[in-house]
Amino acid sequence: MLRPNQRRVIFLDFDGCLHQHKAIAGARPPLTAAQIKAGWPETFQHLRILEKLLAGHTDIAVVVSSAWRLYLEDEVLCELLQPISQWFAGSIKKGQRDEEIRAWLDRHPVDDF
């Protein structure tokens, strides 16, 4: 959930951003966070970099726009993003990514994204 002080948003994709596309090769949803971490240990290898970039920026929220949102509930996404969970504000709905980002922005007043 977006907190009142979070006026900037990062719409976050996973594959190709937090890890290489091949890091999750062969996975078939639904999976738990523990199954993903154990079976595909190269996933989220760049998450600590994002954590360092976010440090000290309490006005930023992270909203998942990754296709992973189609297969995993917000609770599982938050668990996967544990190092940055304090910035996690949920995911966009399960429709077309661009339309859902626009709809999210219509519902949440932010200054920058």
C-alpha positions as CSV (number, residue, x, y, z in Angstrom):
1,M,0.0,0.0,0.0
2,L,1.2,3.5,-0.9
3,R,2.1,5.5,2.2
4,P,1.2,9.3,2.3
5,N,4.9,10.4,2.1
6,Q,5.6,8.2,-1.0
7,R,5.2,10.7,-3.8
8,R,7.6,9.0,-6.3
9,V,7.1,5.5,-7.8
10,I,9.2,2.9,-9.5
11,F,7.3,0.5,-11.6
12,L,9.5,-2.5,-11.3
13,D,10.0,-5.3,-13.8
14,F,12.0,-8.4,-12.7
15,D,13.4,-10.3,-15.7
16,G,16.3,-8.4,-17.2
17,C,16.3,-5.9,-14.4
18,L,16.8,-7.7,-11.1
19,H,18.3,-10.8,-12.8
20,Q,19.0,-12.1,-16.3
21,H,16.1,-13.7,-18.2
22,K,17.7,-17.1,-18.0
23,A,17.8,-17.0,-14.2
24,I,14.2,-18.2,-14.0
25,A,14.3,-20.6,-17.0
26,G,12.2,-23.7,-16.6
27,A,10.0,-22.3,-13.7
28,R,6.3,-23.0,-14.0
29,P,3.9,-21.1,-11.7
30,P,2.5,-21.2,-9.2
31,L,5.5,-21.3,-7.0
32,T,6.1,-20.1,-3.5
33,A,8.9,-17.6,-2.7
34,A,10.8,-20.4,-0.9
35,Q,10.6,-22.6,-4.0
36,I,11.8,-19.8,-6.3
37,K,14.7,-19.0,-4.0
38,A,15.7,-22.6,-3.7
39,G,15.2,-23.7,-7.3
40,W,16.4,-20.6,-9.1
41,P,19.1,-19.0,-6.9
42,E,20.2,-16.6,-9.5
43,T,16.9,-14.8,-9.4
44,F,16.9,-11.3,-7.8
45,Q,20.7,-11.2,-7.8
46,H,20.7,-7.4,-8.3
47,L,18.1,-6.7,-5.6
48,R,20.8,-5.5,-3.1
49,I,21.9,-2.9,-5.7
50,L,18.3,-1.6,-5.8
51,E,18.2,-1.6,-2.0
52,K,21.3,0.5,-1.9
53,L,19.9,3.0,-4.4
54,L,16.6,3.3,-2.5
55,A,18.3,3.7,0.9
56,G,17.4,7.1,2.5
57,H,14.6,7.7,0.0
58,T,11.4,7.2,2.1
59,D,9.4,9.1,-0.5
60,I,9.8,6.3,-3.1
61,A,7.4,3.4,-3.5
62,V,8.1,0.3,-5.6
63,V,5.1,-1.1,-7.5
64,V,5.6,-4.4,-9.3
65,S,4.7,-4.2,-13.0
66,S,6.6,-7.5,-13.9
67,A,4.7,-10.3,-15.6
68,W,5.3,-12.1,-12.3
69,R,2.3,-10.2,-11.0
70,L,0.1,-12.4,-13.3
71,Y,1.1,-15.6,-11.3
72,L,2.0,-14.5,-7.8
73,E,0.0,-12.7,-5.1
74,D,1.3,-9.5,-3.6
75,E,2.3,-11.4,-0.4
76,V,4.6,-13.7,-2.4
77,L,6.0,-10.8,-4.4
78,C,6.7,-8.9,-1.1
79,E,8.5,-11.9,0.3
80,L,10.7,-12.2,-2.8
81,L,11.5,-8.5,-2.5
82,Q,12.2,-8.8,1.2
83,P,15.3,-6.5,1.2
84,I,13.2,-3.7,-0.2
85,S,9.9,-4.6,1.3
86,Q,9.6,-1.3,3.1
87,W,9.3,0.4,-0.3
88,F,6.9,-2.3,-1.7
89,A,3.4,-0.8,-2.4
90,G,1.9,-3.8,-4.2
91,S,1.5,-4.6,-7.9
92,I,-0.5,-3.3,-10.8
93,K,-3.6,-5.3,-11.8
94,K,-3.4,-8.2,-14.1
95,G,-4.4,-6.5,-17.3
96,Q,-2.2,-4.9,-20.0
97,R,0.8,-3.4,-18.4
98,D,0.6,0.1,-19.9
99,E,-3.1,0.4,-19.3
100,E,-2.8,-0.8,-15.7
101,I,0.1,1.5,-14.9
102,R,-2.0,4.4,-16.2
103,A,-5.0,3.2,-14.1
104,W,-2.8,2.9,-11.0
105,L,-1.5,6.5,-11.5
106,D,-5.1,7.7,-11.9
107,R,-5.9,6.2,-8.5
108,H,-2.8,7.3,-6.7
109,P,-1.6,10.9,-6.6
110,V,2.2,10.9,-7.1
111,D,4.6,13.5,-8.3
112,D,6.9,11.4,-10.4
113,F,7.3,7.8,-11.7
